[in-house]
Amino acid sequence: MTDQRAFFDLLDIMENEKLVEAKRFFALMRSTFSIANLLYVDVDVLTSGFVVHRLHHTYSASAVRTYIDEGFLRIDPILRSAMGSIRPVDWAAARKLYPESEQLFSAAAHHGLGVNGITLPLAAPPRRLAFLAIHADVPAEEWPAYRRCHLRDFQLLANLFHAALLENENRIELSNHDAGSLTNRETEVLGWAAAGKSYWEIGTILGISERTVRFFMTNARRKLNVVSNAQAVAQAVRRDLIPASAECDSLGIERSRYRGNCGGL
């Protein structure tokens, strides 16, 4: 079990520093609680899938590649249990609830990863999903006592970390908003992009050239502080700049490599 002095030192850092970077937070958590791996996810949930907003983890590149290449996102019981949940999700319970996910746990064992862990759903803005997953480096027989001892600490620290990231994001958004709001034309282009229209189709609809459409989309991405059209659409929906019903379709929208299909969850 962890040293209480180490926990309070970590708590002081989380409460007194405006923003603790993910890499440092993970290092402190691992050293304080004997944690093997952590995963922090913050995604926009669209009708067509997920757009990753933030993703931080300590897993190996080979483990992540296997997860993506094998399509485990579709059967991940931890993700399925965390969707819409406010209760912590124990991996063992999720594994029993979704027996079809056994191949995921087999693959994890192949990569030397244990299966004892817990996922903590975190408060997020509308149409967002966020959680912190913790994989503890303790023997299976000690996991129940370890979980019971540290769950309260995990929830407090996870929420402080998540809140710091959200507050920093809000400061950036306010700064960007002050720097310049979207024009009517930029909003129109985003709306048609959300409806699945290509640059050429948007130009035809609006009576402007494809090059001009690209210009407006570039400006919109810059003002929204994103790097892809999919992220721009997600930001616009979240800020109520375009209707939520106009979420990304399969045409004309750059897809994140981590995107999944909500229908399969």
Secondary structure, 3 states (H helix, E strand, C coil): CCCHHHHHHHHHHHHHCCCCCHHHHHHHHHHHHCEEEEEEEEEEEECCEEEEEEEEECCCHHHHHHHHHCCHHHCCHHHHHHCCCCCCEEHHHHHHHCHHHHHHHHHHHHCCCCCCEEEEEECCCCCEEEEEEEEECCCHHHHHHHHHHHHHHHHHHHHHHHHHHHHHHHHHHHHHHHHCCCCHHHHHHHHHHHCCCCHHHHHHHHCCCHHHHHHHHHHHHHHHCCCCHHHHHHHHHHCCCCCHHHCCCCCCCCCCCCCCCHHHC
